[in-house]
């Protein structure tokens, strides 16, 4: 068993970044946000956020995010509960082509979240639930897929059973579902084929896996090896990225944009031991990613 696990991530340096992992300020009024959803001057903004108190209940804030070209990217409601802003109702995410891409339906606090995805042609792609993991103190969730369709409208998963093939959160994979959970051999790859993988499941329980980077490096992992994870989980990682990553001025002026693929080695305590760029864009962007 390897003590060091490997996590392949990509950092996006682009003028139209969709930074959903760092949501940013939830306040009334108009706010201009940078690529990491932090407030910034209008001339440096990538997004415009509009927060409006609802007439029916002033404690509910309706948030809308727009591109600087005026395209609606997101809208949803938040309510302050115990001094914290909680997502409520249906949150809608739109693609750059103005079509509805995804909805998240929030019910009671910490209840299952209903997820729906659509193809760019408007056809339904997937329906599922984000299930709370009672064993995880960070309240992480796992996705259970109840129904899925291909782009032609043919249903491939019904009542949680069938073959799922598609992309979720920029990872493409294919495999069998039984009662909404993975079973048997699953194969997939990350965006840009930076990483391909094969994993075996038994009724939702992970058994073993093998991943291969674009440079040919192979990594095997089994049920004894905990999935590679930064201390605090991915939410903490993205908050850290949002605070630290900057778009280098030289690349901003040149209009250089794209994705930097980074390999991070994590020890058994969840600490980073090595960061290596496996697919870059420019020296300055590569250095910033590291």
Secondary structure, DSSP 8 states (H G I E B T S, - for coil): --SSEEEEEEEEE-TT----SS-----SEEEEE-TTS-B--GGG-SEEEEEEE-SS-TTEEEEEEEETTS-EEEEEEEEEETTEEEEEEEEEEE-TTSSEEEEEEE-STTS-EEEEEE-TTS-EEEEEEEEE-TT-TT--EEEEEEEEE-TTS-EEEETTEEEEEEEETTEEEEEEEETTEEEEEEEEEEGGGSEEEEEEEETTEEEEEEEEETTS-EEEEETTS-----TTHHHHHHHHHHHH----HHHHHHT--EEEEEEEEE-TTS-EEEEEEEE-S-HHHHHHH-
